[in-house]
């Protein structure tokens, strides 16, 4: 995002924050106004991230690659089918 667009977006967010502060003065510290101010703060943080050129990695999340190859059937030995109960393995004597 070009620098001018980020500056414009920050100015607009600042104007919205001022308007929301005015709403809080008139309406009190009610939940919808707090939520609006919180959303505007989040937008401001996102603009900071864009401006710095650094996009943070997801916090506390790890990407796990699952292979397309079939699983070893032994892995499922004696496993339960969820909701159906355990499998009964009868031996034939």
N, C-alpha and C positions, 0 to 999 in steps of 0.2 A: 504494500500500500504506500503510495507516495506520501512524503512528509506533509505536504499541504493538506491532503485529505485527513490525515491523522490530527493535525492542528485544528481543522474545522470540526472534526468529530469531537475532540476534547472541549472545544468552545461550546458546542451544542450540549454536551453532557453537563458541563458546568452551568449553563443556563437552566437546564432541566433540574439540576440539583438545587439551584436557587429557588426555582418555582416550587419544588417539593418542600424545601425548608419553609417557604411561605405557607404552604398547605398545613404543615405541622404546627405553625404558629396559630393558624385560624382554627384547625380542627382538633388540635391536641396530638398527643403521641399515640395515635391509633394504629392498629396493625396494618391496614392497607398503605398508610403513609410510610411506616417503617419498612415495609416490604419494597415499596417504590424506591426509597433511599438506598436500600441494600442492593437492589437490582442496578441502580445507577453506579454504585460503588464497584460492583462487579464489572460493568461495562468499562469503567475507567481503568480497572486493573487489566482488562483484556487489551485496551488501547496501549497501555504501558508495555505489555508483552509484544505487541505488534511493532511499536516504536523502537524497542530495543533489538528487534530482529530475532529474539530468542523465544522459541515456542517450548514451554515446559513439557516434560514427559508426564504421562498420567501418573498421579501419585499413588503409590502402593499397588500398582497393577503391573503384572508381569505377563508378557506374551508367551503362551505355551503353544508350541507347534505339535499338532497331532498328526502322526504319519497316516498315509492312506493304505498302508499295508495291513493285511488281516492280522488280528490278534491271535495269539497262541490259544487254541481251544482249552488247554489245561487251565488257563487263567480263570475260566468260568466254571471249573469243576466244583460241585457242591454249592454253587451260588444260588440265591433265592431269586425268583422272579417277583419283583415288587408288586404287592397287591394280590399275588396268587399263592403265596406261601412257598414253603420249601419244596424242592423236588425230592421225590422218593425214588431211591435207587434200589430196585429189587434184584437180588441175586437169584439166578436160576440154578437150582441144585439138582 
